[in-house]
Amino acid sequence: MKLSYWEIKSWLTNVDFTIVGSGIVGLNCALQLQQKYPKAKILILEKGVLPQGASTKNAGFACFGSLSELIEDLKTHSEVEVVDLVRQRVDGLQLLRQTLGDSNIDYQELGGYELFTKDDKSLYEECLGRKDEINDLLKPIFKTDVFSFINNEFGFQNIQDKYGFNQFEGQIDTGKMMEALLQKVHQNGIKIVNAIEVLSFSDDDNSVKVRTNHFEFSTKKLLIATNGFASKLLDESVKPARAQVLITEPIENLNIKGTFHLDKGYYYFRNIDNRILFGGGRNLGFKTEETYQFGQTELVKNKLEELLKTTILPNKEVKINHYWSGIMGVGQQKKPIVKQLSNNVFCGVRLGGMGVAIGSIIGKDLADLL
């Protein structure tokens, strides 16, 4: 595509900072850079028509991990690392709320619940037995107990008698959050160009040459915030992980309120607009879901629909309204990768499915590398 003189002059000349990806990390990074360097020319490149990946496709859980998830994390991370991850999520959510305001993201602190199926008896008993240990671990952050066990007040079926409860968990409206972030970025004079995919780049010490599917240009600094798609551009330990999601038609007298986890967090559901949003099932075939392709598989769809009918909304006739999927970035470790790659190239990727919670702070950390 041949650009005009005006396009080159206005958009692609004297660019100080170019950010790849207009998701939570990229937009927050741009806002932080604009605060630090008010006169800088900041350009964001986004390969989707809307922010692609996970930022507009997530379930809107403002959470920092279920009891079983934290117990699982302790098998591969030290206690210090697990506490740091939780603190990072708490601080990230605080920054998101401060940046946009609770009303603009429809933040509601309705609590988080963890269900254990009848087959999960050993996991259930382990969580009961280690609840106090995990509460003590998190005391420095929350100053009180986080996890407790309560009776099955929502009428779920085929689960253990009690479920875990976390009083601090919340939920947001993902669409409102991204609308508010995009609006704030535009108001600050930051340019976003959509439908542009970065194919390669080279750092020549003074600037970075960037090649896209439509044009080439130079920028003083390049910041990569593509999370699940990062391995297309970077040689870092991050893999794509697809998350499949469904949402029901509106349900009369829906009494389920909050965020819910099942099976170590591999399944998750919540209320939104008198509907149930339900996602997960990646554990049914990790290799299949390690993909850049959006879409559904019959295996996951069938499992989600089955759990919806047998466990979450038993004895209710429920219609599915819509399906979609998002692409997360995961790795062996949960700690995000935020680092300088060369003189003028930086990255903030591998959010491990925690993007709503940590995206704002990773964006800030990425900007702070400069």
C-alpha positions as CSV (number, residue, x, y, z in Angstrom):
1,M,0.0,0.0,0.0
2,K,1.5,3.3,-1.1
3,L,1.0,6.0,1.6
4,S,0.5,9.6,0.8
5,Y,2.9,12.4,1.8
6,W,0.3,13.5,4.4
7,E,0.0,10.1,6.0
8,I,3.7,9.6,6.3
9,K,4.2,13.2,7.7
10,S,1.3,13.0,10.2
11,W,1.5,9.4,11.4
12,L,4.9,7.9,10.6
13,T,7.5,10.7,10.9
14,N,9.5,11.5,14.1
15,V,7.8,8.8,16.1
16,D,9.3,8.6,19.6
17,F,7.5,5.5,20.9
18,T,5.7,2.8,19.0
19,I,3.7,0.3,21.0
20,V,2.6,-3.0,19.4
21,G,-0.8,-4.1,20.7
22,S,-3.7,-1.9,21.9
23,G,-4.8,-4.2,24.7
24,I,-4.7,-3.4,28.5
25,V,-0.9,-3.4,28.6
26,G,-0.3,-1.4,25.5
27,L,-2.9,1.3,26.3
28,N,-1.7,1.7,29.9
29,C,1.9,1.8,28.7
30,A,1.0,4.6,26.3
31,L,-0.7,6.6,29.1
32,Q,2.3,6.3,31.4
33,L,4.7,7.3,28.6
34,Q,2.5,10.3,27.8
35,Q,2.7,11.4,31.4
36,K,6.4,11.0,31.6
37,Y,7.1,12.6,28.1
38,P,4.2,15.0,27.4
39,K,5.7,16.2,24.1
40,A,6.5,12.7,22.7
41,K,4.9,11.3,19.6
42,I,3.3,8.0,20.6
43,L,1.9,5.5,18.0
44,I,0.0,2.3,18.8
45,L,-0.2,-0.4,16.2
46,E,-3.1,-2.9,16.5
47,K,-3.5,-5.9,14.1
48,G,-7.2,-6.2,14.8
49,V,-10.1,-3.9,13.9
50,L,-10.7,-4.0,17.7
51,P,-8.1,-4.8,20.3
52,Q,-7.4,-8.5,19.5
53,G,-6.1,-11.3,21.8
54,A,-7.6,-11.3,25.3
55,S,-8.3,-7.7,26.3
56,T,-11.8,-7.4,24.8
57,K,-12.5,-11.2,25.0
58,N,-11.9,-12.0,28.6
59,A,-14.5,-12.9,31.2
60,G,-14.1,-9.7,33.3
61,F,-12.8,-11.3,36.5
62,A,-11.2,-8.8,38.8
63,C,-9.5,-11.5,40.7
64,F,-6.2,-12.7,42.1
65,G,-6.6,-16.5,42.3
66,S,-8.7,-19.2,43.9
67,L,-7.6,-21.2,46.9
68,S,-6.7,-24.3,44.8
69,E,-4.9,-22.2,42.2
70,L,-2.7,-20.7,44.9
71,I,-2.0,-24.2,46.3
72,E,-1.1,-25.4,42.8
73,D,1.2,-22.4,42.3
74,L,3.1,-23.3,45.4
75,K,4.2,-26.5,43.7
76,T,6.2,-24.5,41.1
77,H,6.8,-21.2,42.8
78,S,8.3,-20.2,46.1
79,E,6.0,-18.7,48.9
80,V,7.6,-15.3,48.2
81,E,6.9,-15.6,44.5
82,V,3.2,-16.6,45.1
83,V,2.7,-13.7,47.5
84,D,4.4,-11.3,45.0
85,L,2.0,-12.5,42.3
86,V,-1.0,-11.9,44.5
87,R,0.3,-8.5,45.5
88,Q,0.9,-7.6,41.8
89,R,-2.7,-8.5,41.0
90,V,-4.1,-6.5,43.9
91,D,-1.9,-3.5,43.0
92,G,-2.8,-3.8,39.3
93,L,-6.6,-3.9,40.0
94,Q,-6.1,-0.8,42.3
95,L,-4.3,1.0,39.5
96,L,-7.0,0.0,36.9
97,R,-9.7,1.4,39.2
98,Q,-7.8,4.6,39.9
99,T,-7.1,5.1,36.2
100,L,-10.6,4.7,34.9
101,G,-13.0,4.9,38.0
102,D,-15.3,2.1,39.2
103,S,-18.4,3.4,37.4
104,N,-16.6,3.4,34.0
105,I,-15.7,-0.3,34.3
106,D,-18.8,-1.3,36.3
107,Y,-16.6,-2.7,39.1
108,Q,-18.6,-4.8,41.6
109,E,-17.1,-6.6,44.5
110,L,-19.6,-9.5,44.8
111,G,-17.0,-12.0,46.0
112,G,-15.4,-15.0,44.4
113,Y,-16.4,-18.7,44.9
114,E,-14.7,-22.0,44.2
115,L,-16.7,-25.1,43.5
116,F,-15.5,-28.6,43.9
117,T,-17.1,-31.4,42.0
118,K,-18.1,-34.7,43.6
119,D,-15.0,-36.2,41.9
120,D,-12.8,-33.5,43.4
121,K,-13.0,-34.8,47.0
122,S,-9.2,-35.0,47.5
123,L,-8.7,-31.5,46.2
124,Y,-11.6,-30.2,48.3
125,E,-10.2,-31.8,51.5
126,E,-6.7,-30.4,50.7
127,C,-8.1,-26.9,50.3
128,L,-10.1,-27.2,53.6
129,G,-6.9,-28.4,55.3
130,R,-4.7,-25.7,53.9
131,K,-7.1,-22.7,54.1
132,D,-5.5,-21.3,57.3
133,E,-2.0,-21.7,55.9
134,I,-2.9,-19.7,52.7
135,N,-4.8,-17.1,54.8
136,D,-1.7,-16.6,56.9
137,L,0.5,-16.3,53.8
138,L,-1.7,-13.5,52.4
139,K,-2.2,-11.7,55.8
140,P,0.6,-9.1,55.0
141,I,-1.5,-8.0,52.0
142,F,-5.1,-8.2,53.2
143,K,-4.6,-7.8,57.0
144,T,-7.4,-10.4,57.5
145,D,-8.5,-13.8,56.3
146,V,-9.2,-14.0,52.6
147,F,-10.7,-17.5,52.2
148,S,-13.5,-19.2,54.0
149,F,-15.9,-22.1,53.3
150,I,-19.7,-21.5,53.1
151,N,-22.8,-23.5,52.3
152,N,-24.1,-24.0,48.7
153,E,-26.5,-21.1,48.7
154,F,-26.9,-20.9,44.9
155,G,-28.3,-24.4,44.4
156,F,-25.5,-25.9,42.3
157,Q,-25.6,-29.6,41.9
158,N,-23.0,-32.5,41.7
159,I,-20.6,-30.5,43.9
160,Q,-19.2,-30.9,47.4
161,D,-21.4,-29.6,50.3
162,K,-19.5,-26.3,50.8
163,Y,-17.5,-24.1,48.5
164,G,-14.6,-21.7,49.0
165,F,-15.4,-18.0,49.3
166,N,-13.1,-15.0,48.8
167,Q,-14.7,-11.8,50.0
168,F,-12.3,-9.5,48.1
169,E,-13.0,-10.8,44.5
170,G,-14.8,-8.5,42.0
171,Q,-15.9,-8.3,38.4
172,I,-15.9,-5.7,35.7
173,D,-17.6,-5.0,32.4
174,T,-14.7,-5.7,29.9
175,G,-16.3,-3.7,27.1
176,K,-16.8,-0.6,29.2
177,M,-13.2,-0.9,30.5
178,M,-11.7,-1.1,27.0
179,E,-14.0,1.7,25.8
180,A,-12.9,3.9,28.7
181,L,-9.2,3.1,28.1
182,L,-9.4,3.8,24.4
183,Q,-11.2,7.1,25.1
184,K,-8.5,8.2,27.6
185,V,-5.7,7.4,25.1
186,H,-7.4,9.3,22.3
187,Q,-8.0,12.3,24.6
188,N,-4.3,12.4,25.4
189,G,-3.4,12.8,21.7
190,I,-2.0,9.2,21.3
191,K,-2.5,7.8,17.8
192,I,-3.9,4.3,17.2
193,V,-3.7,2.6,13.8
194,N,-5.8,-0.5,13.5
195,A,-5.5,-3.5,11.1
196,I,-1.7,-3.2,11.1
197,E,0.3,-6.3,11.8
198,V,4.0,-5.9,12.7
199,L,5.9,-8.6,10.8
200,S,9.5,-7.8,11.8
201,F,11.8,-5.2,13.3
202,S,15.5,-4.4,13.5
203,D,17.3,-2.2,16.1
204,D,20.2,-0.2,14.6
205,D,21.2,1.4,17.9
206,N,19.8,4.9,17.0
207,S,16.3,3.8,16.0
208,V,14.2,0.7,15.2
209,K,13.1,-0.1,11.7
210,V,9.6,-1.6,11.7
211,R,8.1,-3.6,8.9
212,T,4.3,-4.1,8.8
213,N,1.8,-5.8,6.4
214,H,1.2,-2.3,4.9
215,F,4.2,-0.1,5.3
216,E,7.7,0.4,6.9
217,F,8.8,3.2,9.1
218,S,11.3,4.1,11.9
219,T,10.7,4.7,15.6
220,K,13.1,5.8,18.4
221,K,11.7,3.1,20.7
222,L,9.6,0.0,20.2
223,L,7.5,-1.6,23.0
224,I,5.9,-5.0,22.4
225,A,2.7,-5.7,24.3
226,T,1.1,-8.5,22.3
227,N,0.9,-11.1,25.1
228,G,-0.4,-14.3,23.6
229,F,0.9,-13.4,20.1
230,A,4.4,-12.5,21.5
231,S,6.2,-15.5,20.1
232,K,5.4,-14.4,16.6
233,L,7.9,-11.5,17.1
234,L,10.0,-12.5,20.1
235,D,12.1,-15.5,21.2
236,E,10.7,-15.5,24.7
237,S,9.2,-18.3,26.9
238,V,5.5,-17.5,26.1
239,K,2.9,-19.6,24.3
240,P,-0.6,-18.8,23.1
241,A,-3.4,-20.3,25.1
242,R,-7.0,-20.1,23.7
243,A,-9.9,-19.7,26.1
244,Q,-13.3,-20.6,24.8
245,V,-16.4,-18.8,26.2
246,L,-20.2,-18.9,25.9
247,I,-22.9,-16.6,27.2
248,T,-26.5,-17.6,27.8
249,E,-29.7,-15.8,26.8
250,P,-31.1,-13.6,29.7
251,I,-32.5,-15.8,32.5
252,E,-35.5,-14.8,34.6
253,N,-34.9,-14.5,38.4
254,L,-31.2,-15.3,38.1
255,N,-29.9,-15.4,41.7
256,I,-26.3,-16.3,40.9
257,K,-24.0,-13.3,41.6
258,G,-20.3,-13.3,41.8
259,T,-17.3,-14.9,40.1
260,F,-16.9,-18.6,40.3
261,H,-14.1,-21.1,39.6
262,L,-14.2,-24.8,39.1
263,D,-11.5,-27.5,38.7
264,K,-8.4,-25.4,39.8
265,G,-9.7,-22.4,37.8
266,Y,-9.8,-24.2,34.4
267,Y,-13.5,-23.4,34.4
268,Y,-15.0,-20.1,35.4
269,F,-18.4,-18.4,35.3
270,R,-20.1,-15.2,36.4
271,N,-23.3,-13.3,36.2
272,I,-23.6,-10.4,33.7
273,D,-26.8,-8.7,32.5
274,N,-29.0,-11.5,33.9
275,R,-27.0,-14.0,31.9
276,I,-24.3,-16.6,32.8
277,L,-21.0,-16.2,31.1
278,F,-19.1,-19.4,31.2
279,G,-15.6,-20.3,29.9
280,G,-12.7,-22.7,30.2
281,G,-11.9,-26.3,29.3
282,R,-8.4,-25.6,28.0
283,N,-7.3,-28.6,30.2
284,L,-9.3,-31.0,28.0
285,G,-6.5,-30.6,25.4
286,F,-3.7,-28.2,26.1
287,K,-1.9,-28.8,22.8
288,T,-5.1,-28.1,20.8
289,E,-5.6,-24.9,22.7
290,E,-2.0,-23.8,22.2
291,T,-3.0,-21.9,19.0
292,Y,-3.2,-18.4,17.5
293,Q,-6.5,-19.4,15.9
294,F,-9.8,-18.0,17.3
295,G,-12.7,-20.4,17.3
296,Q,-14.4,-23.3,19.1
297,T,-14.0,-27.0,19.4
298,E,-16.8,-29.5,19.8
299,L,-15.0,-31.1,22.8
300,V,-14.9,-27.9,24.8
301,K,-18.3,-26.6,23.7
302,N,-20.0,-29.9,24.7
303,K,-18.2,-29.9,28.1
304,L,-19.2,-26.3,28.9
305,E,-22.8,-27.0,27.9
306,E,-22.9,-30.2,29.9
307,L,-21.5,-28.5,33.1
308,L,-24.0,-25.6,32.6
309,K,-26.9,-28.0,32.6
310,T,-25.8,-30.5,35.2
311,T,-24.0,-28.3,37.7
312,I,-24.5,-24.5,37.3
313,L,-28.1,-24.2,36.2
314,P,-29.7,-27.6,36.9
315,N,-33.5,-28.0,36.2
316,K,-33.5,-24.8,34.1
317,E,-34.1,-24.6,30.4
318,V,-31.2,-22.4,29.2
319,K,-30.4,-21.2,25.7
320,I,-26.9,-20.3,24.6
321,N,-26.8,-16.8,23.0
322,H,-23.2,-16.6,21.7
323,Y,-19.8,-18.2,21.7
324,W,-16.3,-16.7,21.3
325,S,-12.7,-17.2,22.2
326,G,-9.6,-15.2,23.3
327,I,-5.9,-15.8,23.1
328,M,-3.9,-15.6,26.4
329,G,-0.1,-15.7,26.8
330,V,1.2,-18.4,29.2
331,G,4.5,-20.1,30.2
332,Q,6.1,-22.4,32.7
333,Q,6.3,-19.6,35.2
334,K,3.4,-17.2,36.0
335,K,5.7,-14.2,36.4
336,P,5.2,-11.8,33.4
337,I,8.1,-11.0,31.1
338,V,8.9,-7.3,31.3
339,K,12.3,-6.5,30.0
340,Q,14.6,-4.6,27.7
341,L,15.5,-6.8,24.6
342,S,18.0,-4.5,22.9
343,N,19.0,-0.8,22.9
344,N,15.6,0.5,21.8
345,V,13.3,-2.6,22.1
346,F,11.3,-3.6,25.1
347,C,8.5,-6.0,25.9
348,G,5.7,-6.7,28.5
349,V,4.1,-10.1,27.8
350,R,3.0,-13.4,29.2
351,L,0.2,-12.3,31.5
352,G,-0.9,-15.9,32.3
353,G,-4.6,-15.3,32.1
354,M,-4.4,-12.5,34.7
355,G,-4.6,-9.6,32.3
356,V,-7.5,-7.7,33.9
357,A,-5.7,-7.8,37.3
358,I,-2.2,-7.1,36.2
359,G,-2.4,-5.5,32.8
360,S,-2.4,-1.9,34.1
361,I,0.7,-2.4,36.3
362,I,2.6,-4.4,33.5
363,G,1.9,-1.4,31.2
364,K,3.3,0.9,33.8
365,D,6.3,-1.3,34.4
366,L,6.9,-1.5,30.7
367,A,6.9,2.3,30.4
368,D,9.2,2.5,33.5
369,L,11.9,0.5,31.7
370,L,12.6,3.6,29.7
